[in-house]
Amino acid sequence: MTPRVALVTAGAGGIGAATVRHLAGQGMRVAAFDLDSGALADLPGEVLKVAVDGTDPETMSHALDTVRAELGPVDILFNNLGQSARDKGSRFDVSDEATWRFVLEISLLSIMRTTRALVPDMTARGWGRIINMSSDAAFVGDAGLVDYAAAKMGVVGFTRALAREVAAQGITVNAVAPGAIRTRAHDTLAPEVLERIKAATPAGFVGAPEDVARTIGFLASDGARFITGQTILIDGGRWML
């Protein structure tokens, strides 16, 4: 059987890089998109690495053409691109609309745009797996993250509606919603903040990127053919559906 082709956006670090390695380890042909060309170089040699701004429609279109030419049509899409406002984050009543637009663009609209470009190929072949990155912040409603929570809950709605549209074409659409995961962003947190995060997590520890990658690997498999429109929280029990 010809190996499946998987695309991971924001694939150079953290959860994205762990997923790239996990899918490649399962024998898939994997492409990784990221703005950070230096970090892309650290991925395994067999991975197709494409430096691209995921919020730029034109360059993303060219990057997708590169994947089709080098690996073939994409079977599995992990929409990992997204981020909060980070240092521009604030209480909503003093927030800036330009910041909302940035967060919505990178965390929701980019996912919709990339997915729309690839669904026709999956439909033509009668098989596809789309996994979107949400966050447990959408469910918990973390203070100071109103724009991010709104974007990530938008991902959930997009996932559910698209799943209904494409189910008959053999395509599943699901989302993952991680909680506290140990990535580079955690390196800037004060120890007491990390302790508060652990205390709010019933499991009592911060997860690893591999915990999310393994879930994505399952959702991308034939074994998950009857799972669609779902959002799986990977947060040690911080929020339970």
SELUMSE-363405 format. One record per residue (C-alpha): x, y, z; residue in one letter. Coordinates in steps of 0.02 Angstrom, whole numbers, padded with zeros to 5 digits, always signed. Each point is the difference from the previous one (the first is absolute). Layout:
XYZA...
END
This chain:
+00000+00000+00000M+00064+00174-00043T+00043+00097+00159P-00121+00136+00051R+00054+00181-00025V-00016+00110+00154A+00019+00188+00017L+00034+00084+00167V-00010+00189+00008T+00107+00088+00132A+00098-00162-00001G+00172+00057+00056A-00021+00002+00188G-00100-00061+00149G-00157-00099-00041I+00027+00024-00187G+00175-00074+00000A-00054-00144+00113A-00141-00038-00120T+00115+00007-00152V+00116-00126+00082R-00143-00111+00056H-00083-00008-00171L+00166-00026-00088A+00035-00141+00123G-00163-00081-00055Q+00067-00007-00178G-00092+00151-00069M+00075+00123-00123R-00004+00162+00098V+00013+00183-00047A+00027+00134+00131A-00040+00185-00024F+00071+00133+00114D+00059+00179-00004L+00158-00050+00097D+00116-00074-00131S+00137-00030+00128G-00113-00108+00109A-00062-00095-00153L+00179-00056-00030A-00005-00098+00163D-00137-00115-00062L+00042-00173-00070P+00083-00001-00171G-00140-00091-00089E-00127+00137+00044V-00042+00126-00135L+00035+00168+00082K-00080+00158-00069V+00031+00171+00077A-00160+00098-00022V-00107+00132+00084D-00161-00094+00036G-00102+00161+00002T+00050+00049-00177D-00124-00079-00123P+00112+00015-00153E+00156-00076+00076T-00105-00137+00081M-00073-00043-00170S+00175-00018-00072H+00054-00104+00150A-00146-00119-00024L+00046-00018-00184D+00175-00048+00057T-00070-00139+00110V-00107-00068-00141R+00148+00001-00119A+00124-00079+00123E-00109-00122+00099L-00169-00008-00086G-00175+00050+00058P-00020+00029+00187V-00097-00136+00091D+00021+00064+00177I-00001+00182+00054L+00045+00056+00175F-00044+00184+00014N+00118+00045+00141N+00031+00183-00041L-00063+00121+00132G+00049+00105+00150Q-00064+00119+00130S+00042+00185+00005A+00146-00042+00116R+00080+00163+00060D-00146+00102-00070K-00127-00096+00100G-00109+00099+00121S-00170+00013+00079R-00133+00011-00134F-00062+00173+00049D+00171+00076-00035V+00048-00112-00146S+00036+00059-00176D-00102-00054-00151E+00157-00022-00105A+00055-00133+00125T-00168-00090-00015W+00018-00002-00188R+00176-00072+00011F-00055-00139+00117V-00153-00043-00105L+00104+00000-00160E+00136-00116+00062I-00107-00113+00110S-00161-00018-00101L+00002+00073-00175L+00166-00081-00048S-00074-00170+00047I-00154+00031-00106M+00103+00058-00148R+00120-00147-00001T-00140-00125+00024T-00101+00072-00144R+00150-00020-00114A+00020-00185+00040L-00178-00066+00021V-00029-00016-00190P+00150-00117-00015D-00063-00108+00144M-00175-00002-00071T+00065-00059-00169A+00087-00147+00083R-00139-00040+00124G+00112+00003+00152W+00070+00133+00115G+00042+00046+00178R-00007+00179+00062I+00054+00038+00178I-00016+00179+00062N+00089+00079+00148M-00116+00076+00128S+00040+00029+00185S-00079-00034+00168D+00006+00190+00021A-00155+00002-00111A-00094-00106+00128F+00073+00067+00162V-00010+00182-00056G+00167+00057+00068D+00002+00183+00052A+00111+00107-00110G-00022-00115-00149L-00170+00055-00065V+00055+00016-00181D+00095-00166+00006Y-00145-00091+00084A-00119+00069-00131A+00112-00055-00143A+00026-00173+00072K-00185-00026+00031M-00023+00055-00180G+00113-00146-00047V-00119-00116+00092V-00151+00066-00096G+00094-00010-00164F+00050-00179+00038T-00179-00055+00037R-00079+00083-00151A+00132-00058-00123L-00009-00177+00070A-00184-00008-00050R+00036+00067-00173E+00137-00123-00047V-00041-00159+00097A-00081-00082-00150A+00161+00026-00099Q+00101-00107+00120G+00078+00149+00089I+00003+00019+00188T+00024+00168+00086V+00047+00010+00183N+00083+00121+00120A+00120-00018+00144V-00003+00122+00145A+00159-00011+00104P+00020+00077+00170G+00168+00034+00080A+00132-00081-00110I+00185+00020+00031R+00065+00101-00148T+00124+00143-00020R-00136+00123+00054A+00007-00077+00174H+00184+00042+00017D-00047+00182+00030T-00124-00039+00140L+00045+00029+00181A+00009-00158+00107P-00150+00054+00104E-00105+00016-00159V+00045-00177-00051L-00048-00059+00173E-00170+00083-00015R-00025-00086-00168I+00042-00168+00076K-00116+00032+00148A-00144+00035-00120A+00033-00162-00095T-00073-00157+00082P+00138-00107-00077A+00124+00106+00098G+00126+00030-00137F+00027+00096-00162V-00018-00103-00158G+00131-00029-00134A-00018+00036-00186P+00005-00187-00032E-00162-00021+00099D-00088+00104-00132V+00095-00075-00146A-00057-00176+00042R-00182+00055+00003T+00022+00081-00170I+00079-00159-00064G-00153-00098+00052F-00122+00125-00077L+00100-00010-00161A-00013-00189-00008S-00123-00121-00077D-00047-00050+00177G-00084+00169+00025A-00112-00014-00154R-00160+00014+00105F+00056+00152+00100I-00041+00168-00075T-00057+00171+00057G+00077-00028+00171Q+00112+00106+00110T+00117-00097+00113I+00068+00092+00151L+00178-00050+00045I+00022+00094+00163D+00017-00121+00143G-00181+00027+00051G+00001+00190+00019R-00162+00007-00101W-00114-00148-00026M-00136-00010-00134L
END
